[in-house]
Each structure stands twice: as structure tokens, then as C-alpha cells.
Amino acid sequence: MSIQHALLISLLEKPSTGYDLARRFDKSIGYFWHASHQQIYRELGRMTEAGWLSATEDSDGGKRLRWLYRVLAPGKAELARWVSEPVEEGDASRALLIKLRAEAVIGPHGVDEELRRLIVEHQGRLDHYLEIEQRDFAARRMSHAQKLQHAVLRAGILTEQGWLQWANEVLPVVEAAKRSARK
């Protein structure tokens, strides 16, 4: 997942100075994806050079020079491109959270398809975990080691069940937004 895309979303929500953006980022997207302030400033520079952002002087009363960043059309197009592509590596479920935030700002761009794909993936993982549980931990009497191994497996089962419950609640919301955008 790219910090650049997360920053584009934040700047589409509200054009900001680097300092204000870093503070907002910490209080929103930063809860599930961390970026240092130094990293944010470095990426703002790269994105400005790439033509995704404009940076205009923003005075804070004469104390120091600050730059106010706004997303330009090429930046919005890049965000739309990224949202519409499936995440193939890393933590796709976490990237999905950023993509949902993007759709809230730029409208539907295929997150429903990504969500359905991830539901199938997570359901497959849950089914596999449940098979292991049935096969390896069905005995009434387990050794201490087996109980601990089962506890680890149960953490995975509960994680997948929770994620699937959340995803199945979100899917109708995403689908309704897509239907509404077509009208």
C-alpha cells in the first residue's frame, strides 16, 4: 500500500499544509497505517514534482513559510487508478480500508469487486482453519502443548470470523453507492 495514495485521500478531504496533514493523518488513517512526519513531507515533495499536487505559499502570520497542498487532476486520476486495481501483495485487507476511504471522497471505483474477492479469500482461510480444528483438536483431552496450539488457531478463526462479519456488513453499503452513482 502506498503512502502517496493515503495522502491523496487526506488532501482531497481537505487541502492542508504538511504539518496539518501530518497531524490529521495521525488522527485518522494513522490508526491503522503509520507514516512518520518525515516520510509524509518527503512524499509530498515527490508528489508535487510528479504533478499530482500543487503547493502554494501559506503564511502563518509571518513566522515561517508553509506550503498548502492541493490535489491536481493527475493526482485524482492516480488515486482512481489505484483504487480500481486489486491489491495482490501485502495486507490487502488493510489496503481495503484506505480504498473505502478513497471511495468516500472520489466515488465508486470498483472496491465492491475487491471486497467480494477478499470475502472469498477470507472465507477460504476460515474454512481451512475450521478443518484443522476439527481434524487436530476434536479430542476431549489435549496436552498442554495442544491446548496452546489450539488457542493460536482459535485466534485465527475468531479473526477471520470478525473480518467476514465486518465485510458482509460493508458490502451492501459499497454496492448501494455504486448503484446510486450509475443513476
C-alpha positions in Angstrom: 0.0 0.0 0.0 1.3 3.4 -0.9 1.6 6.3 1.5 1.1 8.5 -1.6 -2.5 7.2 -2.1 -3.3 7.7 1.6 -2.0 11.2 1.4 -4.0 12.0 -1.8 -7.2 10.9 0.0 -6.4 13.1 3.0 -5.7 16.1 0.8 -8.9 15.5 -1.3 -10.8 15.6 2.0 -9.1 18.9 3.0 -6.2 20.7 1.3 -3.6 21.2 4.0 -0.1 22.3 5.0 2.4 19.5 5.6 2.2 20.0 9.3 -1.6 20.0 9.4 -1.7 17.0 7.1 0.7 15.0 9.3 -1.4 15.8 12.4 -4.7 14.8 10.7 -3.1 11.7 9.3 -2.1 10.6 12.8 -5.7 11.0 14.0 -7.4 9.2 11.1 -5.6 6.9 8.6 -2.7 6.7 11.1 -4.8 4.5 13.4 -4.4 1.6 11.0 -1.4 2.6 8.9 1.5 4.6 10.3 3.7 7.1 8.5 6.3 9.4 10.1 6.1 13.1 9.6 9.4 13.0 7.8 8.0 10.3 5.4 4.9 12.4 4.8 7.0 15.5 3.9 9.2 13.5 1.6 6.2 12.1 -0.2 4.6 15.5 -0.5 7.7 16.7 -2.3 7.7 13.7 -4.7 4.0 14.0 -5.4 4.4 17.8 -6.2 7.3 17.0 -8.5 5.1 14.3 -10.2 2.4 16.9 -10.9 -0.1 15.3 -8.6 -0.2 18.2 -6.1 0.1 21.9 -6.2 2.0 23.7 -3.4 1.2 27.3 -2.7 2.7 29.6 -0.1 0.5 29.8 3.1 1.6 32.3 5.6 1.0 31.7 9.3 1.2 35.3 10.3 4.8 35.9 9.1 6.5 33.5 11.5 7.5 31.0 8.8 6.8 29.9 5.3 4.4 27.0 4.9 3.1 25.2 1.8 -0.6 24.5 1.3 -1.0 21.3 -0.8 -4.0 20.6 -3.1 -4.6 17.6 -5.3 -4.5 18.2 -9.0 -6.3 16.3 -11.7 -3.4 13.9 -12.3 -3.3 13.1 -8.6 -7.0 12.3 -8.6 -6.6 10.2 -11.7 -3.7 8.3 -10.0 -5.9 7.7 -6.9 -8.8 6.4 -9.1 -6.4 4.1 -10.9 -5.0 2.7 -7.6 -8.5 2.2 -6.1 -9.7 0.2 -9.1 -6.7 -2.2 -9.1 -6.8 -5.3 -6.9 -4.1 -5.4 -4.2 -2.0 -8.5 -4.9 0.6 -8.4 -2.2 0.9 -7.4 1.4 -2.0 -6.8 3.6 -4.9 -6.4 1.2 -7.5 -6.1 4.0 -5.7 -3.1 5.4 -5.4 -1.5 1.9 -9.1 -2.1 1.6 -9.7 0.3 4.4 -7.8 3.0 2.6 -9.7 2.2 -0.6 -13.0 2.6 1.2 -11.9 6.0 2.4 -11.0 6.9 -1.1 -14.4 5.9 -2.5 -16.0 8.1 0.1 -14.1 11.0 -1.5 -14.0 10.2 -5.2 -16.9 7.9 -5.6 -17.2 4.2 -6.7 -14.2 2.8 -8.5 -14.6 -1.0 -8.0 -14.0 -1.5 -4.3 -17.1 -3.7 -4.3 -15.2 -6.2 -6.5 -12.1 -6.1 -4.3 -14.3 -6.6 -1.2 -16.1 -9.6 -2.8 -12.7 -11.1 -3.8 -11.4 -10.7 -0.2 -14.5 -12.2 1.3 -13.9 -15.3 -0.8 -10.2 -15.3 0.3 -11.0 -14.9 4.0 -13.8 -17.5 3.8 -11.4 -20.0 2.3 -8.9 -19.3 5.1 -11.6 -19.7 7.8 -12.8 -22.9 6.2 -9.2 -24.2 6.3 -8.8 -23.2 9.9 -12.0 -25.0 10.8 -10.9 -28.1 9.1 -7.6 -28.1 11.0 -9.6 -27.5 14.3 -11.9 -30.5 13.5 -9.0 -32.7 12.4 -6.4 -31.9 15.1 -8.3 -30.6 18.1 -11.5 -32.6 18.4 -10.2 -34.8 21.2 -11.7 -34.1 24.6 -8.3 -34.4 26.3 -5.5 -32.4 25.0 -2.0 -31.9 26.3 -0.8 -28.5 27.4 1.0 -28.0 24.1 -2.1 -29.0 22.2 -4.2 -26.5 24.2 -1.8 -23.7 23.3 -1.7 -24.7 19.7 -5.4 -24.7 19.6 -5.5 -21.3 21.3 -3.4 -19.9 18.4 -5.7 -21.5 15.9 -8.8 -20.1 17.7 -7.2 -16.6 17.4 -7.1 -17.1 13.6 -10.6 -18.4 13.5 -12.0 -15.6 15.5 -10.1 -13.0 13.4 -11.4 -14.4 10.2 -15.0 -14.6 11.6 -14.8 -11.0 12.7 -13.4 -9.8 9.4 -16.1 -11.6 7.5 -18.8 -10.2 9.6 -17.5 -6.7 9.1 -17.0 -7.2 5.3 -20.5 -8.6 4.9 -21.9 -5.5 6.7 -19.9 -3.2 4.5 -20.6 -4.9 1.1 -24.2 -3.7 0.8 -23.1 -0.1 1.6 -20.5 -0.2 -1.1 -22.9 -1.8 -3.6 -25.6 0.8 -2.9 -23.1 3.6 -3.5 -22.2 2.0 -6.9 -25.9 1.7 -7.8 -26.6 5.2 -6.8 -23.6 6.5 -8.9 -25.0 4.8 -12.0 -28.3 6.7 -11.8 
